[in-house]
Amino acid sequence: MFENIRIIKKFDPAAKSYLEIVLCYPGLHALWLHKLAHLLYKLRLPIIPRLVNYISRFLTGIDIHPGAKIAPGVFIDHGSGVVIGETAIVGSGSLIFQGVTLGGTGKESGKRHPTIGKNVVIGAGAKVLGNITVEDHVRVGAGSVVMRNVPAGCTVVGIPGKVVKAGDIASDSVEQMLEHNQMPDPIAKVFSVLLEKVETQQQLINKLSEKQQSLEKSSPDLPEDDRFIQEFIHGDGI
């Protein structure tokens, strides 16, 4: 309980006091109610855990299934629209923004929701789906859809999610975790590479064209068939 308050104070510069956090943070209230629902769920009580979950969703806009396992020190920022499935596991120090879904991909039984490691940042609107593992210190860009395992320290963006930065497990500092503007842009990189290739090919075509024109000037008496082809290519026969 107190670890959740501490992590909010650590990550959110808008949190002016501990009293404000306790009274005004729906992500914190949702986690507190989830602890109660999860305890009742483990006692195998019928209906009541889901009823607590329903009340929590009505009050906070955050839907956490009573069966989900959430470690202390998780921060759900703003939280509206967050959905966490029954068999999901979330590690301590993780930061989850509004609109995130930790969901399944079908009607399979058993473990069907993702496992989130420690100090993971999941951006607004991201979807992490299926029985996959997102390891420690991973950053998932806003709006991404992740359906495969993600190694520790990676940055994932896009639909479907692609690793655009790997092996960065340097620290879990507040500055590093909150620097969403530092996300790489793989689409821009692809277009840059394609543009470079097009320019290289254009230069080669220009050189070939100059060479062809030089050959034509040096050999004006072309055979009839070759002259007809050249006239057609250069538009003389149209």
Order of alpha helices (4+ residues) and beta strands (2+ residues): alpha-alpha-alpha-alpha-beta-beta-beta-beta-beta-beta-beta-beta-beta-beta-beta-beta-beta-beta-beta-alpha-alpha-alpha
